[in-house]
């Protein structure tokens, strides 16, 4: 299974109160697709994970390990949710 299959999912727009103020201040009008709960709290550490579209098995395993450690330490993972490393994150 993939953990995201069991997490609450929602869409947040710039009109929602929980939309991050720094994105609003920058004039970024977009939708955020959120997995989990309380992921937009201002006291969280956000980590962007990017990588290639066709990762090796080694790249996938390392990404899983690094991201698991970050999540365990209460970091929020930010991803473009494209194929490859983004999706793995």
N, C-alpha and C positions, 0 to 999 in steps of 0.2 A: 504494500500500500504506500501511498504518498501522503505525508502528514497534511498537506493542503486539502486533501479530499475530506478531511474531518473538521476543518476549521470554518468558522462563520465567514461568509464573504459578503461584501457590500461595495457599492460605488459611492464615491464622495465627489461632489463638484465644488467649485469655488463659492457657490451660494450656501453651502452647508457650514454650520458653525465650527465643525471640527477640521475644516480645511486649514492646512498649515498657514499661519500668518506670513511667514517668510515668502511663500509662493505667491500669496495674495499681494504682498508689498512689491514683489518683482513684476506684477502684472501678468502672471502666468495663469491663463484660464484653461483649465484642463479637467479631466476626470482622473481620479485615483481609484484603482481597484485594490481593495484592502482585504487581506486574509487575516483572520484572527480578530482579537478584540483589543481595544485600547492601544492601537498601534500608532495613533497620530498624536500622542501626548507630547507636549513640548519638552519634557524632561528626558526623553529617550535619545539614545545615540543611534544615528542612521548611518548605514554602511551601504554604498552602492557596489553592486557586483556586476561586472561586465566581462565579456570574453568572446571567444570565437563561436561561430554558428555550428561548427562540426568538431566538437572537442574529442580528444582521445579518451579512452577509458581512464587513463591516469588523471587527466584533467577533471573528469567527472567525479572521481573518487576524492581527489584533493578538494574540489569545490564543496562536496558534501561534508567533509570533515571540518573545513574552515567555517562554513556556514553554520553547522551544528554547534560549534563552539561559540560563535557569535550570538546565536539565538539563546543558548544556555546562559550567556552573560547579559541577557536582556537587550541586545541590540536589535534594531529593526532593519530587516534586509530590504533594500530598494532595488528593483529590477525593472527593466523595460519589458520583461516577460516575452522575449523573443526565443526562438529555438536556440539550443545549445546551452552554454554556461548560464545565460540569463534564466532560462527555464529550470535548470538544475538548482540554481540558487533559490 
